Amino acid sequence: MASVEEIAKGLSQVLADSYDGASRADDGKPLETGLKRGHFDAKLTDKRVNDGFGITLSGNVFTVSYEGEVSVKELKDKKFESNVEQTIADVLKFIKKHYKFHTGETLKCKPVGEMNMSVQSTSRVHTWVEAQMRYEIQGMDGVSRKNPSGEELLDKSIKDFLGIGKEVWKSKKPQNVTRKEEKS
């Protein structure tokens, strides 16, 4: 079992090595991150493909976020959602492979819920997709498995705040207060 710190360091190293144009240390070939930009041909004169990914870690759950430009033609494709899911799956494959390269251990994870996807547009030409997929990391030490809901956290914080007020009201008055108490 790996600690939270070890897993966070391994994922951080994966992100550090996934910049555009990164190459493998052993043979100098470009890294296959699973993104569209990795399949760019320098001989083409059209615009470059713009996409990328990020990772967030929260407890024993990490989220892979993907963002990329898409054309209207791609949006109209019936397989658009499955193509985005496949891109995230390819990115996860890269993360696992590169994590094992840096730490020597395998990153075991399983999906939590479904993919969250949003397509936005600023003009007829510029459209992009943002997608997130959550994964639960298995075999992580030092993380509580019970995640309190937002309502439970809010209730606790309100009770704590009100408890502070009760303590203040019950305390003795300072010596320099000379006014008489008002009776209602």
C-alpha positions in Angstrom: 0.0 0.0 0.0 1.2 3.5 -0.9 0.8 6.6 1.2 -1.0 9.7 0.0 2.2 11.6 -0.3 3.8 8.9 -2.5 0.9 8.8 -4.9 0.6 12.6 -5.1 4.4 12.8 -5.9 4.0 10.1 -8.6 1.0 11.9 -10.2 2.8 15.2 -10.0 5.8 13.8 -11.8 3.4 12.4 -14.5 2.0 15.9 -15.0 5.5 17.4 -15.1 6.5 15.2 -17.9 3.4 15.5 -20.0 4.1 18.9 -21.6 3.7 19.5 -25.3 6.7 18.1 -27.1 8.0 15.9 -24.3 10.1 12.9 -25.3 11.1 9.6 -23.7 14.4 9.6 -21.9 15.5 6.2 -23.3 15.1 6.7 -27.1 14.0 10.3 -27.6 10.7 9.5 -29.2 7.7 11.8 -28.4 5.5 10.7 -25.5 2.1 9.3 -26.5 -0.2 11.1 -24.0 -3.4 10.0 -25.7 -4.2 13.6 -26.8 -5.0 14.7 -30.4 -2.0 17.1 -30.4 0.4 14.1 -30.3 -0.7 13.2 -33.9 0.3 16.6 -35.3 2.1 16.5 -38.6 4.5 19.4 -39.0 4.1 19.4 -42.8 0.5 20.5 -42.5 -0.2 24.2 -42.8 -3.6 24.3 -41.0 -3.9 25.4 -37.4 -2.5 23.3 -34.6 -4.7 21.0 -32.5 -5.3 22.5 -29.1 -6.1 20.1 -26.3 -4.7 19.1 -22.9 -5.4 17.3 -19.6 -5.0 17.9 -15.9 -5.3 15.8 -12.7 -6.8 16.8 -9.3 -6.4 14.6 -6.2 -9.0 14.8 -3.4 -8.7 12.1 -0.8 -8.7 8.7 -2.5 -10.4 10.1 -5.6 -8.5 11.7 -8.5 -10.2 13.5 -11.4 -8.8 13.5 -15.0 -9.9 16.7 -16.7 -9.7 17.1 -20.5 -10.2 20.2 -22.5 -9.9 20.6 -26.3 -11.0 22.5 -29.3 -13.5 20.8 -31.5 -15.0 21.6 -34.9 -18.7 21.7 -35.7 -18.2 18.7 -37.9 -16.8 16.7 -34.9 -19.8 17.9 -32.7 -22.3 16.5 -35.3 -20.7 13.1 -35.2 -22.9 10.6 -33.4 -19.9 9.1 -31.7 -18.7 12.4 -30.3 -19.3 11.5 -26.6 -17.7 8.1 -27.0 -14.7 9.7 -28.7 -14.2 12.1 -25.7 -14.5 9.1 -23.3 -11.9 7.2 -25.4 -9.6 10.2 -25.2 -9.9 10.3 -21.4 -9.3 6.5 -21.4 -6.1 7.0 -23.5 -5.0 9.7 -21.1 -5.6 7.4 -18.1 -3.6 4.7 -19.9 -0.7 7.2 -20.3 -1.0 8.2 -16.6 -0.8 4.6 -15.4 2.1 3.8 -17.6 4.1 6.8 -16.7 3.3 6.5 -13.0 4.7 3.0 -13.1 7.8 4.2 -14.9 8.5 6.8 -12.1 7.4 5.0 -9.0 7.8 1.3 -9.9 4.3 0.6 -8.6 1.0 0.2 -10.4 -1.8 2.8 -10.1 -4.9 0.8 -9.4 -8.1 2.8 -9.9 -11.8 2.3 -10.8 -14.2 4.8 -12.3 -16.6 6.6 -10.0 -19.8 7.6 -11.8 -20.1 8.8 -15.3 -18.1 11.3 -17.4 -19.2 14.9 -17.0 -18.9 16.8 -20.3 -19.7 20.3 -21.4 -19.4 21.8 -24.9 -19.1 25.6 -25.1 -18.9 28.1 -28.0 -17.7 31.7 -28.3 -18.4 32.0 -32.0 -19.3 30.0 -35.1 -15.7 29.0 -35.4 -14.4 28.6 -31.9 -15.9 25.7 -29.9 -14.4 23.6 -27.2 -15.2 20.6 -25.0 -14.5 20.2 -21.3 -14.8 16.7 -19.7 -14.0 15.2 -16.4 -13.9 11.6 -15.2 -13.4 10.6 -11.5 -11.5 7.5 -10.4 -11.1 6.0 -7.0 -7.5 5.0 -6.1 -7.3 1.6 -4.5 -4.7 0.7 -2.0 -4.1 4.1 -0.5 -3.0 4.4 3.1 -4.1 7.2 5.5 -7.3 8.3 3.8 -10.7 7.9 5.4 -13.1 6.2 3.1 -16.2 8.0 4.5 -16.7 11.3 2.7 -19.1 13.6 4.6 -21.8 15.3 2.6 -21.9 19.0 2.2 -24.9 19.2 4.4 -23.1 17.4 7.3 -20.1 19.7 6.9 -22.3 22.8 6.9 -24.3 21.6 10.0 -21.1 21.0 11.9 -19.6 24.4 11.0 -22.9 26.2 12.0 -23.0 24.3 15.3 -19.4 25.2 16.0 -20.0 28.9 15.2 -23.1 29.0 17.4 -21.1 27.3 20.2 -18.5 30.0 20.2 -21.3 32.6 20.8 -22.7 30.6 23.8 -19.2 30.5 25.3 -18.9 34.3 25.0 -22.3 35.0 26.5 -21.7 32.8 29.5 -18.3 34.4 30.3 -17.9 37.0 33.1 -18.1 40.7 32.3 -14.9 42.7 32.2 -14.1 44.8 35.2 -14.5 48.1 33.4 -18.2 47.5 32.5 -20.2 49.7 35.0 -23.6 49.9 33.4 -26.6 48.4 35.0 -28.2 45.3 33.4 -31.4 46.0 31.5 -34.5 44.0 32.5 -36.9 43.2 29.8 
